[in-house]
Amino acid sequence: MAEARTGRFTPVAVAWRPDYMSCMTRRSAPFVQAYRARLRTRGLRPVQIWLPDTRTRQFVAQVAHDIAAVAQLNADDAAMLDAFERIAAEDLQECD
């Protein structure tokens, strides 16, 4: 395994297989650093987002359960969900 370097712009993860990030050459590092610096000057910051793994059986089962629950809504519940959707759509239009 490759030894991880530490520092301001050096990778901190250790490659777990020989071809890990083989497309990233050392020459590309300055370009990536410059790009990220430009984004930061624009007031942006990097964020890591974790999402559910949609390939798992548990996720598929939960989606099936949720769909069945929505299908069994009575008229009042359906009207309430429609109202929520309209409000959300209005909020999204205000963001544009």
N, C-alpha and C positions, 0 to 999 in steps of 0.2 A: 504494500500500500504506500502511496505517496505521502510524504510528510507535509502537513499543513503549515503554511507560513502565517504569521500573525503580523498585523500592522494596519495602517489606515486603509490602503486600497489593495490588500492582498487577500486571497481567499482564506477562509477559516474552516471550510469543510474539507474533509479528507476524501479523495477519490476512492470509491468502493469497488471500482472495476477498472481495468487498464484503459478502456476507451471512453471513460467518463469525461464528458465535455471535450472530446478530442477535436471538435470543430473550433474551439476557442484557442487561438494561438496567443502567445505572449505579446505579439504585435498589436492585437486587438484591444488589449487592456487599456492603453491610453485613450483610445477612441470611446470606449465604454465609460471611462472615468469622466471624460469631457462631456459626453452626452448627459450623464447623471448630474454633473455640476450645472449644466444649462437648465435641466429640469428643476433643480433645487433653487436656482436664481429666479425661476418663474413662480416660486412659492409651493412647489410640489415636493412630496416626500414619498419614499417607497413604503408600500404596505403589503404585508403577506396576508392572504385570505385563505382560510381553511373551509372547504365545502364538504357536504356529505358525499360519500362514495356511492354514486348511483348504480354501480355494478354489483352491489351486495344484495343478497337475498332479503336482508332485513329492510333495506331501503325500498325494495320492490313491494314487500309486504305492507310497509307503512303507507306507501302511495295507494295501494289497492284498498286498504282500510279507509284512508281519507276520502277516496273517490266514492266508496260505498256510503260513507257518512253523509257526504254532500248530496248524493242521489236521493237520500231519504229525508231531506229537509222538507218541512211543511211550508206553506205559502208565506207565512210571516217571516220565517227564518230566511227564505230565499229573497224576500224583499229587503231584509236587512243587509244581506250580502251584496245585493245589487247597489244599495245605497253606499256601502263601503267602497265598492269598485268605482262608482261615480266620483266619490270624494278623492280617491287615490288618483284617478285620471285627471281630475282638476289640478291636484297638487303637481303632477308630472308636467302638465301644460305650463304651469307657472315657472317651472325650472327651465323651460326652453327659452 
